[in-house]
């Protein structure tokens, strides 16, 4: 099964070669892996940390002090952060979002879940709302079967009986846990496998037993945890009023705030939506065309696209 990265590499391969610009912070040019051709030197920079936007000077400031001048700025930065930077905290206060905890668990053995992919859990016997059988996407999401790894802990978070490295095979699960002011997450420290983890990782392991994703005697060989402050934009009372003021005002300053958190519309926040938000924003900047996805989510979500088709010459 192809993963999402492979899909976007294939999309990049459709772009004209003279328009494909890849440049990273170490100032070395890279081939775009999987596209079959080298990237052309250009002006696209990766791994740059933006710390400020000056709307009067029309510059974006980087953490290293460099400033980039713009005529029109297409920003996917969370709209609430953009508003605060530009002195519009009252708009930022009117937007709500939830944070996400991503927990990965690698397990020795064979997956008992067949071809299952995404599994949803609305019950209260686990902290997560969704689990993905990550190894079903690709075996490259696991170590090679011949790799020898020690057991970090057991499935019920108890210590492993020994620290001997053993053979696979391996399978993996990825859990998503939401956090907000209405749904706190236990982030106190705990010990697992001789390392300090957030307690949400332990709670996830115990929840996986409650929901029969794992058993207590499973051998956990790897753990991963990451918290994302901006996980999901939350549709809320007052949101539309904020967007009706903030987005046009930003455009008057030459800033098109778009994307999952750039335009803060959960109803058009999937990858396909986000790509079209970018396409339509670019067309709006260049040609003044209307942005259908941003303005009319009900229309774009109710129809199949037959008008906008990319044909490679």
N, C-alpha and C positions, 0 to 999 in steps of 0.2 A: 504494500500500500504506500502511495506517495504521501509525503507529509506536506504541510502548508508551505514550507520554505521552497520545496521543489516547484510548487505551483507558481510562486512569485518569480522564481528564476526563469521559468518558461515564459511568463509575461514579459520579463525584462528582455528576453531574447527576441521579442517582437519589435522592440524599439530600434529605430535607425541607429547604425553604429556611431554616426557622428553626433548623436544626441545622448549617448550613454557615457556619463561622467561619474567616475568613482575615485574618491580621494579620502584618505583617512588621516587621523591625527598624527601618525608617525611619518607622514609625508612620503609614503611609498605607494606606488600604483599596484593595483591588484587585478588579476583576472577575475571575472565574475564566474565563479565556479558553476559548471553545469550549463553555461550559455555558449560555450564553444568558441569564444573569441575574447581577445583582451579588451579591457576597458580603455577608453580614450581619456587622456588627461583633461581635466576641466575644473569646475568651480564648486562641486558638491563635496562638503566636508562632513565626515562622520565623527562621532564621539566628541562633539563639541558641547560644552555646558553653557547654555544661555543664562545670563544673570539679570539682564535688564533690557527694556525696550524704551527708546527715546522717540516718542511720536512726533515731537517738533523737529528734531534733527533727522528723523527717519533712519535711525541706526539701531542695530542689535548688538549688544555688548556681550562678549564671551568672558568666561572665568579667567582666562589668561590676559584680559585687558584689551584684546583686539576688538575692533568695532567694524561691522559690516553695514555698508550703506544699502538702502533699498528704495525702490520706487513703489512697488506693491509687495506686501508681505503676506504670504499664505502660512498661517500658523496653526499647528495642531496642539499647541500647549493648552492645558486646561484653562477654560475661559475664566474660572474664578481667580486663578493666579494672574492671568493677564489683566483682569479688571483691577485687582489690588495693586499691581505694579503701576497702573496708569491712574491711580487715585480714585477708583470707582468701587470702593469697598462695599457700598450699599448694594450694588448689583451682585457682587460676590456672595454677600450674606444671603441673598435670595436664591442661591443655587445649592442643591444638596447632592451628595454622592456617598457611595459606600466604598470601603476599602476591601481589598482581597488578600487573603493568605493562600499561597500556593504551597502545598506539601506533597513531596514526592517520596515514594517508598519503593525500594528495590528488594525483591524477595527471591530466595533460592527455591528452585523447583519449577514445575510447569503450572501455567495459569489454569485454574479450574473454571474459567468463565467463558470458554468458547470464543465466539466472535463478538461478544458484547463490546460496545464502544462507550457511549456516554450513559451514565446511570444517575438518576435524580433521587434525592432523599429529602422529602419534606417533613419527615418525622423528627421527633426530638431526642432520638437515641444516638445521635452523632452530631458533631459540630459542622459538618460540611453539607452543602446543598447539591454538590455534583462530584462524581468520581469518574475518571476516565481510565480504562484499561490501556495504559500508555504503551505497553509492549505490543499491543495489537496493531498500532499504527506502523511500527517498524521494529525489527529486531535490533536495529542500531540504537534504539532507546534502552538497550540493555548491554551489559558486557558480553563479550563472546563466550560461548558455552565452555570453552577451555580455560577461561580465566578463573583463578583461584582467589576467593575473597573470604575474609573472616566474618563471622556472624556478629553484628553489632549488638543486637538484642533480639528477644523473641517477639512474636506477634502481639503479645499482651504487655509489651514494654518492660518485661522483667529481664534481668541480665542473662546473657548467653552462657551456656554451661562451660564453654571454652572459647579460646581466641584463635583456634587453628584455622588456617586458610583452607577452603574446600572448593571443589569444582562446582560448576553450575549444573544445569541451565538456570536461567534467571527470567523473571517476569517483573512487571512494574505497574504501579498505580499512581495516578496523579489526582489529588484532592483539591477542591476549591472551597474556601471558607469565607463567608462574608462578615464584615465588621462595620458597625455604624454606632451612632449614639444610642440607637434603639436595640442594638445587638452587640454587646461587648464580647471580646474574645480574651481568654486567659493567656496573657503573655508573660507570666512569671517564669523564671528560669527553672529548668529541671534537668536531670542527668539521664542521658540515653547513650549507651555505647561508649561511655567514658568521656563524652563531650556535653557541653551545655547547650540545650535547645530551649525554645519557647515551649511552654506547657501545651500550647495548641497542637504541637506535634504528637505528644503523648496522648492527648485527648482524641486525636485523629486515629491513632493506632487502636485505641480501645473502641472507638466508634466503628472501625472496620470489622471488628469482631462482632459487635452488636448487629451489624447489617450483613453479616456472613460473607463479607468480601475476603476476609482472612480468618485464620484460626489461631488459637493461642500458641500452637507449636510451630507456626511459620518462622522461618529464619530470615530476619531482616538484615540485609547486607549493605544497604545504603539508605541515607535519609537526606532530604532537601527541604528547606523552608525559605520562603521569601515573602515579605509583605509589600504590597503595592498600595500606596496611599489612595490613588485614584483607580478604583476597580470598575465601578459602574456609575454612570450618571443616573440620578434618581428623578423620575418624573414627579413633580411636586406642585402643590398649589403655589402660584406666583411665578413659576418658572417661565411660562410663556410671556408674561409681562416683562420679565427681566430680559429675555432674548429679544423681544420686540424693540427694546431700547438699546441694548448693548451691541448687538451685531450690526445694525445700521450705523451706530455711532463709530464703531471701530472701522467700518468701511470708509467713513468720512475721513478717518486718519490714515487711510491706505492700508488697513489691516483686515484681511479676510480670515476670521477665526473659524476653522472647519475641522471636522473629524469627530471621533467618538466623544472626546471631551472638549474639542475646540468649539463645537456648536451645541454641545450638551443635550442632544436629542437622542435618548435611548432608542426611540422607535426607528431611527436610521443610524445605527451605530455598529452594525456588523461590518465585516471586512468588505463585502461587496458595496454596501452603502458608503463606507468611508472612501473607497476608491472613487465612486461616482461623485461624492462631495468634492474631492480634489479635482477631478476632471471638469466638473461644472464650474467650480470656482475659477480655475484657470481660463476657461472659456469666457466667463463673466469679466475677468480682468482684461483679457485681450480683445473681446468682441462685444461685450455688453449683453450677452445672452442670459436668459433666465436660468436660475438654479432650481430645477424641478425637485430634486431630492430633498434639499433643505426646506423649501417652501411648502411642499405638498407630500408629506410622508404617506398619507392615506392613498394617494394616487399611485406612487411608485411601488408601494407594498401590495397593491391589489392587481397589478398587471405584469405581464411578462415583457421584457424588453425585446422589441423587434426593430427599433429605430436606430439605436446606436450600436453599430457593428464594426469592429476593427477588421480590416482586410489587409493582409500583408501583400505588398506588391511584389 
